[in-house]
Amino acid sequence: MALPAKKQFKYWGIAAAVFAVVMWALGGVLMPFILGAAIAYMIDPIADRLEAWGMSRTAATAAITVGALLVFLLLLLLVVPTLISQMIDLANVLPQLLRDARAFASEHFPSVFEENSRIHQAVTSFMQTLQSRAVGVLQSVLGSAVSVLNIVVLLVIVPVVAVYLLLDWDRMVARIDELLPRDHQPVIRRLASEIDAVLASFIRGMGMVCLILGTYYAVALMLVGLNFGLAVGFIAGLITFIPYLGALIGGALAIGLALFQFWGDWVSIGLVGIIFAIGQVAEGNFLTPKLVGGSVGLHPVWLLLALSVFGALFGFVGMLVAVPVAAALGVVARFLTEQYLDSRLYQGQSHPSAVKQDAGAE
C-alpha cells in the first residue's frame, strides 16, 4: 500500500532540509567532491563512447586520465606561467589605471566630483555598494577555497575523486535506480532523464562555449597587441556561462585597457571592440544554438537568481551546485505545472473524472 501524499511530502521535505543543512555545515569540505563529481559527469559520455568502441570501463577511464594529464602538463608548461604572470601584473596595474581614469574624469567631467551634486552622490553610493559586495564575494571564495582546504590538497583530491567516480559511474546510476520507490519509479526516471538532458545541454555545451570564446578572445587580443590579452580572454571565457556578464566584464576590461594603452590609436581601440562584437555575434547566433540548444529550459534570469541565492546561502560551494539545482527545480516546476493543468482544480467540471462521475450519477 502506497504511503499517503501527506507523509510522502513530509519525508521529501525532511530530505531537502537535511541536504540544505549538510551543504551549509560542510560546504567547504564537500567542495572537492562536488568538483570531482562534476568532472566525472562531464567526461562520462566520452567513457561511454570508448566502451562502445570495444574498450572496458577501466581501460576507457585510464585512457581519459592519461590524456587529461598530458593536456594538463602541456598547459602547465606553455600557458599557465604566462597567464599567472599576466594576472599578477594586471592586479598591480589596475589601481594605477583607476587613478588615471579618475583624473581623466575629474578633468573632463568635473560635476561628477562636486560633493553636493546628485551625480557624485549616486556614483559614490554605487561604488561603496560595489566594494562591499566585492569584498563579501572575495571573502566567501577565499574562505571556502583557501582557509578550509589547502589549494594543493584540493588539486590532489579532485582528480582522484573524478577518476573513481568515472570508473563506477554506470554502476552507481544502476544502484540508485534500484533504490527508487517502486510506486514513483517511472515518474522519477522521467524527471531524472529531463534533468540530465538539461544539464548535459547546459553544462557540457556552455563548457565548450566558454572554452572556444576564451581561446578566441585571448588569441585575438594578443594578436592586436593588447597587454594582458591572455588574462582578459581567460576572464571573459571563464564567466561566459553567466548570461551577458562575460561579455560585459571582459569587454569593459579589454576596452578600458585599450583606451589607456592605445590612446589616440583609434584603429587598435576599434579592433578590440570589434573582437568582442564578433564574439557576441558568434555566441548568440552559432555557438550557443549549436552547442547548448534552445530548449535547455534555464532562463538567464532564473540562472542569475539561483547563483545569487545559493552563493549567499552556501558561499562558493553554493554557486557550484546552483546550476544543477536550478535545472532540477525547473524540470520539477514544469512537471507540477503539467499536473495542475491536468487536474480538476484547473479543469473543473470539464475534467474527465468529473465528467465520468456525472455520467455515473445519471
N, C-alpha and C positions, 0 to 999 in steps of 0.2 A: 504493500500500500504506500503510495507516494506521500511525502510529507506535505502538510498544509502550506499554502503560499505564505502565510504569516511567519511560520517557523523557518521556511527557506529564506525569506527576506532577512530574518534575524541572523541566521548563520552567515549568509553572504555579507551582511553589514559588519559582523564581528571580524570576518576575514579581511575586509577592507580596512577596518580600524587597526588591526594588528599590523597589516602591511604599512600603513602610514606611520605608526609608532616605530616600527623597525627602521624605516627609512630615515626618520628624524633622529633616532638614537644612534644608529650605526652607519650613517651615510658615508662618513669618511672611510670606514673600514670596508664598506661594500664597493667603493669606487673601482678598485682594480678588477673585481669580479664582474661588475656591470660592464666595464670596458671590454674585458675578455669575452663575455657573452655576446656583446655587440659585434666584435670582430669575428667570432665564430659564426654568428648568424649571417653576416655579410658574405663570408667565404664559403658557407655550406653549399651553395649551388655549384661552385667550382669543383668541390669534392664529389658531389653527385654526378657531375659531368664526367669526371675522371673514372668514377666507378662504372658508369655506363660504357666507357671505352674499354673496360676489362680489368681495371686495377682494383685491388682490395681497398677497403676503407683505410687500413693502416698505411698502405703504400701511397694512397692519394694524400693523406694527411702529411706524410713525410715529404712528399714532393712539394706540396704547398709550403711547408715550413722552410725547406731548403731554398725555394725560390724567394720567399719573403725575406729570409736572412741575406741573400745575395743582393736583393734590391735595397734593403736597409743599409748594408755596408757600402753599396755604391753611393747612395745618397749621403751617408755619413762622411765619405771621403770627398765628394765633389760639391755637394750643395749645402749641407748643414753648416760647415765652418763659415762660408760666405754669408749665409742667412743670419747666423748668430752675430757675426761682426756688424752687419748692416742694422740689425735690430738694436744693438747696443749703441751704435753711432746715431741712429735715428732718435733713440731715447735721450741722448746727450744733446742733440741739435734742436729738438723740439722746443725747449724753453727759450732759446735764443730766437727761434722763428716766431714764437708767440710774442716776445718782446718787440721784435721788428714789426709784427702785424699791429700791435697796439700803437707803436709810434706812427705807423702809416695812417691808421685810423684817426688818431688824435690830430694829425696834420691836415687831413682831408675832410674829416667829419668831426669837427670839434664839439658839436652839440651832443654827441654821444657821451662825452666825458664831463659835461656840466652836471654837477651833483643834483641840482634841482629839476633837471629835465626828466620827462617821463621815459624817454628812450634809455637814459642812463640807469634809471631805477629798474626798468624791465630787464635790461642786459645784465645788471648786477644780480638781480634775483635769479635769472636763468643760470648764470654761471655758478652761483652758490648752490643751487639745486643740482646742477650737473656734477659739481665737485663732490657733493655729499653722496650722490648716487654712485659715482665712480669709485669713491673710497670704499663704500659699502660692498660693491661688487668685487673690488680687488681684495678686500679683507676676506670675503666669503671664499673666493677662489684659492687664495693663499692658505686660508685656514683649512680647507678641505684637501688641497693637493700637496701642501708642504709640511704643515705642522703635524698632521695626523700620520701621514705616510711619507717617508723619505722618497725623493724622486728616483733614486737608484733602485730602491726596493720595488717601487711602482713599475719601473721598466722591466724588472725581472718577473714579477708576479703576473702581469697582464699577458705576456706571450705564453707563459706556462698554462694559465687558465684557458686561454683561447685554444691552444693545441689540444688539451684534454677534452674540452667541450666539443671541439670539432670532431674529434675521434669518436665520441659517444653520442653525437647529436641525434642521429636517427633512432638509436636505442632509447634515449631519453624521451623523445617525442612519442614513441610507441608506448613506453611505460606510463606516461602521463595520460595517454588516450585510454589505457586500460583502467585508470583510476577515476575516470569521469563518471558522474552519476548516471546510471542507466536510463532513467526517465528523461534526462535532458541531454543525453549524448549527441543526438542529431543536431539539436539547436546549437550546442556549444561548438561542435565541429564546424558548423556553418559559419558561426561568428568568428571562430579562430581562423578559418580559411580566409574570410574577408579582411580580418586584421592583418594577416600575413601578406595578403595582396597589397594592402595599403602601405605597410612598412617596406615591403620589397620594392614597390614603385618609388616610395619617397626616399628612404634611407640609401638604398643602393643607387637609385637614379640620381638623387641630389649629391651623393658622394662623387659620382662621375662628373656631374656638372661643376662641382667645386674644384675638382682636380683639373679639369680642362680649362676652366676660366682662370684659376690661379696660375697655371702654367702659361696661358696666353698673356695675361696681364704682366707677369714677371718678365717674360721674354721680350714682349713688345716695348715695355717701359725701359728695359736695359738697352734695347736697340736704339731707342730715341736718345739715350744718354742721360736719363733721369737718375740722379743719385738716389740710392736706396730703392731702386726699382724692384729688386728681388723681394725685399721686405714688404713693400707696398702690395705687390702681387700676391704674396703669401697671405697677408692680412685680408685683402679683398676676396681671395678664393676661400679662405677659411670660414668667413661669415656669410658667404653667399646663400647658405641654406636658410638664413633668416630673411624673409621677403624684403626686398628693397634696401636692407641695411648694408649688405655687402657693397653694392654699387654706390650707395650714398657715402659711406665712410671711406671706402677705397678711392672713389672719385674725388671727394673733397681733399683727402690727404695727398693724392697724386697731383691734383691741380694746384693745391697750396704750395707744395714743394716746387712745382714747375714755375710758379709765379716768382718765387724767390731766386731760383737758380737761373731761369731764362728771362728775367725781366727785360723787356724790350725786344726779345726774340719771339715775336708773336706766332711765328710758324711752329716752333717747338712746343709752345704752350698749347696751340691749337691741335697739334698732333696728339698730345696727351689726352685732351678732351675727346678727340676722335676715337682714340683707342678704347676708352670706356664706353663711348656711344656704340661702337661696333660690338663690344662685348655684351651690352644690354640687348641690342637687336638680336644677336646670335642666341642669347639665353632665352629671350621671350618667344622667338619665332622658330627656333630649331632645336636647341639643346633640351630645354625643359619639356616641350611637347614630345620629343622622340624618346628621351631617357626616363622621364618621370611620368608623362601621360597626363591627360586632362581629367581623368576620373579617379584621382587619388582620394579626394574627399577631405583633404586637410586645407581648409581655408586659411589664407595668410593671417587674418585677424585671430582666428581660433588658435593658430600656432603661436603667435606672439603672446596671446593671453596665457597659454599653457606654459611657455617658457618663463613668463614673468611670475606667475603664481607659484610654480614648482621651484623656481630659483629663489623666491622669497621665503618659501616654507622650508626647503631642504637644502638650500645652498647650491654648490656646483653639481653635486650628485643629482639634485632635483632637476637641473637643466638637462642632464644626460638622459633621464627617464621621461622627460616631458613629451618628447615626440611619440614614443610608443604608447604612453598613457593617453595622449591626445587622440591618437589613431584609434585606440580601443574604445575610448568614450564616444568618438564619432560614429563608429560602427554600431555600438550599443544604442546610441541615440536614434540612429536610423531604423534599427530593429524595433525599438519601442514605438517609434512613430508608425511603422507598419502595423504593429499590433493594435495601436489605438485606432487607426483608420479602419481596421477590420473588426472593431468591437461594437457592441451595442451602445456603448457610451457615445460613440461618434455617429453611427448609422441610425440609431434609434429603432423605430418600428420597421425600417426597411432592411434590417439585418436578417440574414437567413434564419437564425434561430428564433427570432421574434415572429417571422412570417410562418415558420413551422408550428410554433405554439398556437398562433391564431387559427391556423388551419385545423389543428387538433381540437381546439375548443369548439369550432363549428361542427 
